[in-house]
Amino acid sequence: MKFDPVRWDKGTLTIIDQTQLPTRLDYITLDTLDAVWDAIKQLKVRGAPAIGVCAAFGVLVGIQQRQPATLQAARHAVTVIADHLATTRPTAVNLFWALERMRTVSVSGSDDDAPTRYVEALEQEARALFEEDQALGLAIGKAGASLIPEGAGVLTHCNAGGLATSGHGTALSVMFQAQKAGRRFRVYADETRPLLQGARLTTWELQQAGIDVTLICDNMAAQVMREGKIDLVIVGADRVAANGDAANKIGTYGVAVLAKAHNIPFYVAIPRSTLDFSLPDGSSIPIEERAAEEITHGFGLQTAPDGVAVYNPAFDVTPAELITGIITESGILTPPFTESLNPSPPEQVAS
Ligand code: MRU
């Protein structure tokens, strides 16, 4: 089944409302900046690459709404809109990276350009981001597919699938490509408390693709590993620091520790746009904290007493030493990541 998590068609931004899955596949139109902001904040669109692409189109939605009369007004509007969209979710670097690309286009070009030419350039950039993201997802899948042998058991956490990107996914793209290569395997999907991206989204996507998927609660992963059912773990990430420390959905770190304890390889699949070389390690990756109600009143059902104290970090950081390899569009990178992640390692200086 083909679905479009984010679609830009004739100036209209449409997304799948992921909060309604798996029971309803609803496409909603985001025709105001507030609607885009809210959709990202409420996880109607979620997953690091999809947030970035949606925000890029969100800049266009904001511009359409404001209809700036002059180039100067348009440039100012892009800054204001991008600043606003940047306040939605702090952890996924793709959001800031995509907005930065829109800002860069916004200040380039000639001062004599008409505002319409300027908006065309912004639209071209947002479309390029979308198309690049699709190509990257496919390349990540192809780069990692050989990691999944016939008959393997693969564990994943959260949703790093087509829904989280512009169509192919990252961790799930590896699975889709392994399936395409003719191999059969079983995926164990952690349900991913508290918002259940694994239960609601990953199982749905894998079912659609005809991949054998089994849902487990997060706290079952250790037992399933001990039973010998897992040969490898593949997850996505929202931000990877220069040393390979990887922020991903809360619970990922625990899975990595378990994988280490059971001698199971643990892979992180990302486009290079998820790398943040400005951070030497994961200790300063901003971790989003979300509302207590997501835990106390998950999906409308009260499951904790009124007034209980709650801590709800939405992400955690898996230390690089627990990561066997990072699957990117340019291949599977292995430790030490400080070297393998770097696009152009400093040349050896002859002494
Ligand atoms: O809070 P979410 O659902 O946006 O979190 C998403 C994840 O943690 C994904 O694993 C990550 O963004 C990788 S998506 C290819």
Boltz pocket constraint, residues with backbone or C-beta under 6 A from the ligand:
constraints:
  - pocket:
      binder: B
      contacts: [[A, 43], [A, 45], [A, 46], [A, 47], [A, 48], [A, 49], [A, 92], [A, 157], [A, 158], [A, 159], [A, 160], [A, 161], [A, 164], [A, 165], [A, 169], [A, 170], [A, 171], [A, 197], [A, 235], [A, 236], [A, 237], [A, 238], [A, 248], [A, 249], [A, 250], [A, 269], [A, 314]]
      max_distance: 6.0
